[in-house]
Amino acid sequence: MPEASERGGKAVALRRALEAIRHLSDPAPPWLDILQSARDVVGSDTASFLVVEGTRLVDGLTLDVDSVAEREYFAHFHAKDILLNPTLPWNAGTWFDSEWCLTPEVRSQSEYYNDFMLKHRMRHMLSFQIEAGAQSAAISFHRASKTEGCDDFLSTGPVGELTTALLSAMADRKAAADRVLTTIDLIDSSFDEATFLVDAEGRVIHACEAARARLDRMSSVGVRAGRLWHSSPKLRKHLEASLRRASLASGPLRVALPGSRTGGCIMDLARADGRLRYDRHPLLLARVSPPRARAEIVLDVLCAALDITAAEGEVLAELVHGATAEEIAAATAVSIHTVRKHIAHLMEKTGCVRQVDLVRLALGAVGVD
């Protein structure tokens, strides 16, 4: 009877796992449901979902892992994780069994195995490699007791069905991501602008050759060491802050970046399709194009750099272009009194005594000498 009850419990867990895995191609997959139901199918004490880039841990989700073990792992032991061993032949869609792949000699010398796994009752580990490459993702299952592994356990029965479903869902997710990337590259080839993927920290994740060439030709923004870069420290901080804001925003964000007196660009940012990565940190779709008008650049950047209102920025942009207070009033359809009040506020906020100093300050704020 206990054996029949266990089989029934595995069948229920498998149905739940298959239902959760069907959503692996969603922009935000139900990783916790996948982890919990798969843990019950495999028959482990704890489970984890990890995403790494090289040897850098970029995301992690744990299930029933002791809080002390979790803190120790993320603070120190993730860098020594045997899953990150570059000598292991990692391939997407394969299982890793610590009993098979680590010889007794290797286990005896492994700080991770002895000082972390054994200490926190994770003597045996099974791990399924979801993705391998620039970004790797794996789900791992840990047992307190040593269990003899066997090929049949992983390739047949409930775990075999789980593996088949994961492989199929992974292929669907990858196909969807490839379609998105192809669309981005097609859009880029159709217009005189650079379209690419970037993360919230400014790392360029994907850009076709034409997009990279266009970025290299721009005087206002470029790529250095794989990251977006601007020659002006002030505007570099403005760009970095804009990337962080765009990663949290529900809609698109426009960033205006000046370059030389004849250069500059407009950068439109929007959150990209979640299927492009396995971690839960959003990617951004960036489109960089020449400005429709130089005033558009000046206005956006002046407001950000000098912490002034849009109305004040519009007046200051016109002053930079040589307009008088009377000309600004006529062009903006406001009274000369309102224009002069904005100029007075600008002088007060910036600490400038003369209008010429205000103009010089504005030019410096947008990176123009």
VEXDREN-2710 file (C-alpha; in Angstrom, 1 decimal):
% VEXDREN-2710
k/r/px/py/pz
1/MET/0.0/0.0/0.0
2/PRO/2.7/2.6/0.8
3/GLU/4.3/1.8/-2.6
4/ALA/0.9/2.4/-4.4
5/SER/0.4/5.6/-2.4
6/GLU/3.9/6.8/-3.5
7/ARG/3.1/6.0/-7.1
8/GLY/-0.2/7.9/-6.9
9/GLY/1.6/10.9/-5.3
10/LYS/4.2/10.8/-8.1
11/ALA/1.4/10.7/-10.8
12/VAL/-0.2/13.8/-9.2
13/ALA/3.1/15.6/-9.0
14/LEU/3.9/14.7/-12.6
15/ARG/0.5/16.1/-13.9
16/ARG/1.3/19.3/-12.0
17/ALA/4.8/19.5/-13.4
18/LEU/3.6/18.9/-17.0
19/GLU/1.1/21.7/-16.6
20/ALA/3.6/24.1/-15.2
21/ILE/6.2/23.2/-17.9
22/ARG/3.7/24.0/-20.6
23/HIS/4.1/27.6/-19.5
24/LEU/7.9/27.6/-19.9
25/SER/7.5/29.6/-23.1
26/ASP/5.6/32.4/-21.3
27/PRO/7.5/35.7/-20.9
28/ALA/7.5/35.0/-17.1
29/PRO/7.4/31.2/-16.5
30/PRO/6.1/29.9/-13.2
31/TRP/9.5/28.8/-12.0
32/LEU/8.4/28.1/-8.4
33/ASP/5.6/25.8/-9.6
34/ILE/8.0/24.0/-12.0
35/LEU/10.5/23.7/-9.2
36/GLN/8.1/22.4/-6.6
37/SER/6.3/19.9/-8.8
38/ALA/9.5/18.6/-10.4
39/ARG/11.0/18.2/-6.9
40/ASP/8.1/15.9/-6.0
41/VAL/8.6/13.9/-9.2
42/VAL/12.3/13.4/-8.7
43/GLY/11.9/12.8/-5.0
44/SER/14.3/15.2/-3.3
45/ASP/14.4/17.2/-0.1
46/THR/15.2/20.6/-1.6
47/ALA/15.5/22.2/-5.0
48/SER/16.9/25.3/-6.6
49/PHE/16.8/27.2/-9.9
50/LEU/20.0/29.0/-10.9
51/VAL/21.0/31.2/-13.8
52/VAL/24.7/32.0/-14.4
53/GLU/26.7/33.9/-16.9
54/GLY/30.2/32.5/-17.1
55/THR/30.9/32.1/-13.3
56/ARG/28.7/35.0/-12.3
57/LEU/25.4/34.1/-10.6
58/VAL/22.7/36.3/-12.0
59/ASP/19.5/34.8/-10.5
60/GLY/18.5/32.2/-8.0
61/LEU/15.4/30.6/-6.6
62/THR/15.3/28.0/-3.8
63/LEU/12.7/25.7/-2.4
64/ASP/12.9/24.4/1.2
65/VAL/16.6/25.2/1.5
66/ASP/17.6/26.1/5.0
67/SER/18.0/29.9/5.4
68/VAL/21.5/29.6/6.7
69/ALA/22.5/27.4/3.7
70/GLU/20.9/29.9/1.3
71/ARG/22.8/32.9/2.8
72/GLU/26.1/31.0/2.7
73/TYR/25.5/29.9/-0.9
74/PHE/24.8/33.4/-2.2
75/ALA/27.4/35.0/-0.1
76/HIS/30.3/32.6/-0.8
77/PHE/29.8/29.1/-2.0
78/HIS/28.1/29.9/-5.4
79/ALA/31.6/30.8/-6.7
80/LYS/32.7/27.2/-5.8
81/ASP/29.6/25.4/-7.0
82/ILE/30.6/22.2/-8.8
83/LEU/27.8/23.0/-11.3
84/LEU/30.0/25.9/-12.5
85/ASN/33.1/23.7/-13.0
86/PRO/34.2/24.6/-16.6
87/THR/35.8/21.1/-17.1
88/LEU/32.4/19.4/-16.9
89/PRO/30.8/18.7/-20.3
90/TRP/27.7/20.7/-19.9
91/ASN/25.1/20.4/-22.6
92/ALA/21.5/21.7/-22.5
93/GLY/19.0/19.0/-21.9
94/THR/21.3/16.7/-19.9
95/TRP/21.3/15.4/-16.3
96/PHE/24.2/15.8/-13.9
97/ASP/24.4/13.2/-11.0
98/SER/27.0/14.0/-8.3
99/GLU/27.4/10.3/-7.6
100/TRP/28.3/9.6/-11.3
101/CYS/30.3/12.7/-12.2
102/LEU/32.4/13.3/-9.1
103/THR/34.9/10.6/-8.2
104/PRO/35.5/9.8/-4.5
105/GLU/38.9/11.6/-4.9
106/VAL/37.3/14.7/-6.4
107/ARG/34.6/14.8/-3.7
108/SER/37.1/14.4/-0.9
109/GLN/39.0/17.5/-2.2
110/SER/36.0/19.6/-3.0
111/GLU/35.4/22.5/-0.6
112/TYR/31.9/22.9/-2.0
113/TYR/31.0/19.2/-1.4
114/ASN/32.5/18.9/2.0
115/ASP/32.0/22.3/3.6
116/PHE/28.6/23.1/2.0
117/MET/26.7/20.1/0.6
118/LEU/27.5/17.7/3.5
119/LYS/27.2/20.4/6.1
120/HIS/23.6/21.3/4.9
121/ARG/22.5/17.7/4.3
122/MET/22.8/17.8/0.5
123/ARG/24.8/14.6/0.1
124/HIS/23.4/13.7/-3.3
125/MET/22.5/16.2/-6.1
126/LEU/20.7/15.7/-9.4
127/SER/20.7/18.7/-11.8
128/PHE/19.0/19.2/-15.1
129/GLN/20.7/21.7/-17.5
130/ILE/18.0/23.8/-19.0
131/GLU/20.3/26.0/-21.0
132/ALA/24.1/26.1/-21.7
133/GLY/26.1/28.9/-23.3
134/ALA/26.5/32.6/-22.6
135/GLN/23.7/32.3/-20.1
136/SER/23.3/28.9/-18.4
137/ALA/20.3/27.8/-16.4
138/ALA/19.8/24.6/-14.3
139/ILE/17.3/23.1/-11.8
140/SER/18.9/21.1/-9.1
141/PHE/17.5/18.6/-6.6
142/HIS/19.3/17.7/-3.3
143/ARG/18.9/14.7/-1.1
144/ALA/20.1/14.2/2.5
145/SER/21.0/10.6/1.9
146/LYS/23.2/9.0/-0.7
147/THR/21.0/7.4/-3.4
148/GLU/22.4/5.1/-6.1
149/GLY/21.6/6.7/-9.4
150/CYS/20.8/4.7/-12.6
151/ASP/20.1/5.5/-16.2
152/ASP/16.6/4.0/-16.0
153/PHE/15.6/6.4/-13.2
154/LEU/16.4/9.5/-15.4
155/SER/15.3/8.2/-18.8
156/THR/12.1/6.2/-18.0
157/GLY/9.0/6.5/-15.8
158/PRO/7.9/9.9/-14.3
159/VAL/11.4/11.5/-14.4
160/GLY/11.7/10.4/-18.1
161/GLU/8.3/12.0/-18.9
162/LEU/9.5/15.1/-17.0
163/THR/12.7/15.2/-19.0
164/THR/10.8/14.9/-22.3
165/ALA/8.4/17.7/-21.4
166/LEU/11.3/20.0/-20.4
167/LEU/13.2/19.3/-23.6
168/SER/10.1/20.1/-25.7
169/ALA/9.2/23.2/-23.8
170/MET/12.8/24.4/-24.0
171/ALA/12.8/24.0/-27.8
172/ASP/9.6/26.0/-28.0
173/ARG/11.0/28.8/-25.8
174/LYS/14.3/28.9/-27.8
175/ALA/12.3/29.0/-31.1
176/ALA/10.2/31.9/-29.8
177/ALA/13.4/33.8/-28.7
178/ASP/15.0/33.2/-32.1
179/ARG/12.0/34.7/-33.8
180/VAL/12.2/37.8/-31.6
181/LEU/15.9/38.3/-32.4
182/THR/15.3/37.8/-36.1
183/THR/12.6/40.5/-36.0
184/ILE/14.9/42.9/-34.2
185/ASP/17.6/42.4/-36.8
186/LEU/15.1/42.8/-39.6
187/ILE/13.8/46.1/-38.1
188/ASP/17.4/47.3/-37.8
189/SER/18.2/46.6/-41.4
190/SER/15.1/48.6/-42.6
191/PHE/15.9/52.0/-41.0
192/ASP/18.9/54.3/-40.5
193/GLU/19.0/53.5/-36.8
194/ALA/20.6/51.0/-34.4
195/THR/18.2/48.5/-32.8
196/PHE/19.7/46.2/-30.1
197/LEU/19.2/44.5/-26.7
198/VAL/20.7/45.9/-23.6
199/ASP/20.3/45.1/-19.9
200/ALA/19.7/47.5/-17.0
201/GLU/23.4/47.8/-16.3
202/GLY/24.2/48.9/-19.9
203/ARG/25.6/45.6/-21.2
204/VAL/24.8/45.1/-24.9
205/ILE/23.3/41.6/-25.0
206/HIS/22.5/41.4/-28.7
207/ALA/23.3/43.7/-31.7
208/CYS/23.7/42.7/-35.3
209/GLU/26.8/43.8/-37.2
210/ALA/24.9/46.7/-38.8
211/ALA/23.6/48.0/-35.5
212/ARG/27.1/47.9/-33.9
213/ALA/28.5/49.7/-36.9
214/ARG/25.9/52.5/-36.6
215/LEU/26.7/52.8/-32.9
216/ASP/30.4/53.1/-33.6
217/ARG/29.7/56.0/-36.0
218/MET/27.7/58.0/-33.5
219/SER/29.3/60.9/-31.7
220/SER/27.0/60.8/-28.7
221/VAL/26.8/57.2/-27.6
222/GLY/28.9/54.2/-28.2
223/VAL/29.9/50.8/-26.8
224/ARG/33.0/50.3/-24.7
225/ALA/33.9/46.9/-23.2
226/GLY/30.5/45.6/-24.2
227/ARG/28.6/48.4/-22.4
228/LEU/26.8/51.6/-23.6
229/TRP/29.0/54.6/-23.0
230/HIS/29.0/58.4/-23.3
231/SER/32.0/60.6/-23.3
232/SER/30.5/63.1/-20.8
233/PRO/30.5/61.7/-17.2
234/LYS/27.4/63.7/-16.4
235/LEU/25.5/62.3/-19.4
236/ARG/26.9/58.8/-18.8
237/LYS/25.2/58.9/-15.4
238/HIS/22.0/60.2/-17.0
239/LEU/22.1/57.2/-19.4
240/GLU/22.7/54.7/-16.6
241/ALA/19.8/56.1/-14.6
242/SER/17.6/56.0/-17.7
243/LEU/18.4/52.3/-18.2
244/ARG/17.5/51.5/-14.7
245/ARG/14.2/53.5/-14.9
246/ALA/13.3/51.8/-18.2
247/SER/13.8/48.4/-16.6
248/LEU/11.1/49.2/-14.0
249/ALA/8.8/51.2/-16.2
250/SER/5.6/49.7/-17.6
251/GLY/5.9/51.7/-20.9
252/PRO/8.6/53.0/-23.2
253/LEU/11.1/55.7/-22.2
254/ARG/12.8/58.2/-24.4
255/VAL/16.4/59.4/-23.7
256/ALA/18.0/62.4/-25.5
257/LEU/21.8/62.4/-25.7
258/PRO/23.8/65.2/-27.2
259/GLY/27.2/64.7/-28.8
260/SER/29.2/67.4/-30.6
261/ARG/27.6/70.5/-32.0
262/THR/26.4/68.5/-35.0
263/GLY/25.9/65.1/-33.3
264/GLY/23.5/63.6/-30.9
265/CYS/20.9/60.9/-30.8
266/ILE/17.5/59.9/-29.4
267/MET/17.3/56.6/-27.6
268/ASP/14.0/54.8/-27.1
269/LEU/13.9/52.1/-24.5
270/ALA/11.2/49.5/-23.8
271/ARG/11.2/46.2/-21.9
272/ALA/12.0/43.3/-24.2
273/ASP/10.3/39.9/-24.5
274/GLY/10.9/37.9/-21.4
275/ARG/11.6/34.8/-23.4
276/LEU/15.0/36.1/-24.4
277/ARG/16.6/35.2/-21.1
278/TYR/16.1/32.7/-18.3
279/ASP/16.7/35.0/-15.4
280/ARG/14.0/37.3/-14.0
281/HIS/15.9/40.6/-14.7
282/PRO/14.4/42.4/-17.7
283/LEU/16.2/43.1/-20.9
284/LEU/15.5/46.4/-22.8
285/LEU/15.0/46.9/-26.5
286/ALA/16.9/50.0/-27.5
287/ARG/16.4/52.0/-30.7
288/VAL/19.0/54.8/-31.3
289/SER/18.2/57.3/-34.1
290/PRO/19.3/60.8/-35.0
291/PRO/17.2/63.5/-33.4
292/ARG/14.3/65.1/-35.2
293/ALA/15.6/68.5/-34.0
294/ARG/18.5/69.6/-31.9
295/ALA/16.1/71.4/-29.5
296/GLU/14.7/68.0/-28.6
297/ILE/18.1/66.8/-27.3
298/VAL/18.8/70.1/-25.4
299/LEU/15.4/70.1/-23.7
300/ASP/15.5/66.5/-22.5
301/VAL/19.0/66.7/-21.2
302/LEU/18.8/70.1/-19.7
303/CYS/15.9/69.1/-17.6
304/ALA/17.7/66.0/-16.3
305/ALA/21.1/67.6/-15.9
306/LEU/20.0/70.9/-14.2
307/ASP/16.9/69.6/-12.4
308/ILE/14.6/72.2/-14.0
309/THR/11.0/72.0/-15.2
310/ALA/10.0/71.3/-18.8
311/ALA/8.8/74.9/-19.2
312/GLU/12.1/76.3/-17.8
313/GLY/14.0/73.9/-20.0
314/GLU/12.2/75.1/-23.1
315/VAL/13.0/78.7/-22.3
316/LEU/16.7/77.8/-21.6
317/ALA/16.9/75.8/-24.9
318/GLU/15.8/78.8/-26.8
319/LEU/18.3/81.0/-25.0
320/VAL/21.0/78.6/-26.0
321/HIS/20.0/79.0/-29.6
322/GLY/20.3/82.8/-29.3
323/ALA/16.6/83.8/-29.0
324/THR/15.7/86.9/-27.0
325/ALA/13.0/86.9/-24.3
326/GLU/10.6/88.6/-26.7
327/GLU/11.3/86.0/-29.4
328/ILE/10.7/83.2/-26.9
329/ALA/7.4/84.7/-25.8
330/ALA/6.2/84.9/-29.4
331/ALA/7.4/81.4/-30.3
332/THR/5.8/79.8/-27.3
333/ALA/2.6/81.9/-27.2
334/VAL/3.2/82.9/-23.6
335/SER/3.6/86.4/-22.1
336/ILE/6.9/88.1/-21.9
337/HIS/6.3/88.3/-18.1
338/THR/6.1/84.5/-17.9
339/VAL/9.3/84.1/-19.9
340/ARG/11.2/86.6/-17.7
341/LYS/9.9/84.7/-14.6
342/HIS/11.3/81.4/-16.0
343/ILE/14.6/83.1/-16.7
344/ALA/14.7/84.5/-13.1
345/HIS/13.9/81.0/-11.7
346/LEU/16.7/79.5/-13.9
347/MET/19.2/82.1/-12.6
348/GLU/18.2/81.4/-9.0
349/LYS/18.3/77.6/-9.4
350/THR/21.7/77.6/-11.1
351/GLY/23.3/80.3/-9.1
352/CYS/24.1/82.3/-12.3
353/VAL/24.4/86.1/-12.1
354/ARG/24.5/86.8/-15.9
355/GLN/22.5/85.3/-18.7
356/VAL/25.6/84.5/-20.6
357/ASP/26.8/82.4/-17.7
358/LEU/23.4/80.6/-17.8
359/VAL/23.9/79.8/-21.5
360/ARG/27.5/78.5/-20.8
361/LEU/26.2/76.3/-18.0
362/ALA/23.6/74.9/-20.3
363/LEU/26.1/74.1/-23.0
364/GLY/28.3/72.4/-20.5
365/ALA/25.4/70.4/-19.2
366/VAL/24.7/68.9/-22.6
367/GLY/28.4/68.2/-23.4
368/VAL/29.0/71.1/-25.8
369/ASP/32.1/73.1/-25.4
END
